[in-house]
Amino acid sequence: MEQEVIRELSTAELNERLEEELKQLVKLRLNHAVSPLENPNKIKAYRKTIARIKTELRKRELEEQIKSTN
C-alpha cells in the first residue's frame, strides 16, 4: 500500500485496515512456520505496510495535540 493511498484514508479506515493487516501478517507467519511460503517477501511487505499505517496514525495524533494546545 502506497503512502499516498494511506494519507487519503480516514482515521477510522486506517484503524480498520491496521487490524486487517495485522491479522494477515499473523496468518502468513503461521503458514510460513508450518510450511515455507512461496514468496516470503510478502511478510516483509505486510510489516512495512503496518509501519506506514502506524506512522500516519501517529502523525495525525500529534497534529491533533498541536491543534488542541494552540
C-alpha positions as CSV (number, residue, x, y, z in Angstrom):
1,M,0.0,0.0,0.0
2,E,1.4,3.3,-1.1
3,Q,1.9,6.2,1.4
4,E,-0.3,8.4,-0.8
5,V,-3.2,6.0,-0.5
6,I,-2.7,5.8,3.3
7,R,-2.9,9.6,3.6
8,E,-6.2,9.6,1.7
9,L,-7.9,7.2,4.1
10,S,-9.8,8.5,7.2
11,T,-8.5,7.6,10.7
12,A,-11.3,5.1,11.2
13,E,-10.4,3.4,7.9
14,L,-6.8,3.3,8.9
15,N,-7.5,1.7,12.2
16,E,-9.7,-0.9,10.4
17,R,-7.0,-1.5,7.8
18,L,-4.4,-1.9,10.5
19,E,-6.3,-4.6,12.2
20,E,-6.8,-6.5,8.9
21,E,-3.1,-6.2,8.0
22,L,-2.0,-7.4,11.5
23,K,-4.3,-10.4,11.2
24,Q,-3.0,-11.2,7.7
25,L,0.6,-10.9,9.0
26,V,-0.1,-13.4,11.8
27,K,-1.7,-15.8,9.3
28,L,1.3,-15.5,7.0
29,R,3.8,-16.1,9.8
30,L,1.9,-19.2,11.0
31,N,1.7,-20.6,7.5
32,H,5.4,-19.9,7.0
33,A,6.3,-21.7,10.2
34,V,4.3,-24.8,9.1
35,S,5.5,-24.8,5.5
36,P,7.7,-22.3,3.7
37,L,5.8,-19.7,1.8
38,E,6.1,-19.4,-2.0
39,N,7.1,-15.7,-1.6
40,P,8.4,-15.0,1.9
41,N,8.9,-11.3,0.9
42,K,5.1,-10.9,1.5
43,I,5.8,-10.9,5.2
44,K,8.2,-8.0,4.8
45,A,5.7,-6.1,2.7
46,Y,3.0,-6.5,5.3
47,R,5.4,-5.4,8.0
48,K,6.2,-2.3,6.0
49,T,2.6,-1.5,5.3
50,I,1.7,-1.8,9.0
51,A,4.6,0.5,9.9
52,R,3.3,3.1,7.3
53,I,-0.2,2.9,8.7
54,K,1.1,3.3,12.3
55,T,3.3,6.2,11.3
56,E,0.3,8.0,9.6
57,L,-1.9,7.4,12.7
58,R,0.8,8.8,15.0
59,K,1.3,11.8,12.7
60,R,-2.4,12.6,12.9
61,E,-2.4,12.1,16.7
62,L,0.4,14.6,17.0
63,E,-1.3,17.1,14.7
64,E,-4.4,16.8,16.9
65,Q,-2.4,17.5,20.0
66,I,-0.8,20.6,18.4
67,K,-4.2,21.9,17.3
68,S,-5.7,21.4,20.8
69,T,-2.8,23.2,22.6
70,N,-3.0,26.2,20.3
